[in-house]
């Protein structure tokens, strides 16, 4: 019997109500599955160590249904499945990260899948944090060969640790709860010791000038990551186009690759071409 260890993203607690036709609640027009998901999240918030069988009995459904529900909640970023259960994907961190995990999910999954195709074969990777990087970590954890990953991001480390073939090195530093990463001088010094072939980060903004980050402490870490690696990769969906955040991390150079879900506006595409950077469009 699987044991669920979870801290879940807060969700509305719904009482089970009558559901004529067996499909929707008359008052809210919500599906039985949505109501069941709310009850699962509420139950796990109250008791993070509930068994799958106990949830199934409480909700009067099969254990297979509960496992499917847990998988869907994991894909939505509301919990994070691991071997034998689940852990929090976002509730320990700034709510903004949890909210971002629900945006452009299909686009981010496509970006993550393409990035995994391109870079999972490396011997080592240096990975940043954020919503897109967490989705990338979920794609990367499915690999079936050995890989060393260094990261300042606790959620990314937790995801990858589910695969015993991935050796995860958590970088030292001061914990920054807004993004679930460590930062500061200790983090920078640790990064400077290594020369990984590829550093992969997300971005707050992508424009013709380059890649930018909104969080100052994260920007210092991501800048150091790009400087230490032979190649830099940015995973960013189309919503980041034509935006510039607080700190500019780097311009477009031959050592940079942008993996995105749509062709960028002409000004960005031209800047990539002029700088010699690589553009990869998922799809």
Secondary structure, DSSP 8 states (H G I E B T S, - for coil): --B----------------GGGTB-TTT--BHHHHHHHHHHHHHHH-TT-BHHHHHHHHTS-HHHHHHHHHHHHHTTSSEEETTEEE-SSTTS-HHHHHHTTSSHHHHHHHHHHHHHHHTTSSEEEE--SHHHHHHHHHHTT--S-EEEEESBHHHHHHHTTSTTEEEEE--SEEETTTTEEESHHHHHHHHT---SEEEE--SEEETTEEEES-HHHHHHHHHHHHHSSEEEEE--GGGBT---SEEEE---TTEEEEESS---HHHHHHHHHHT-EEEE--
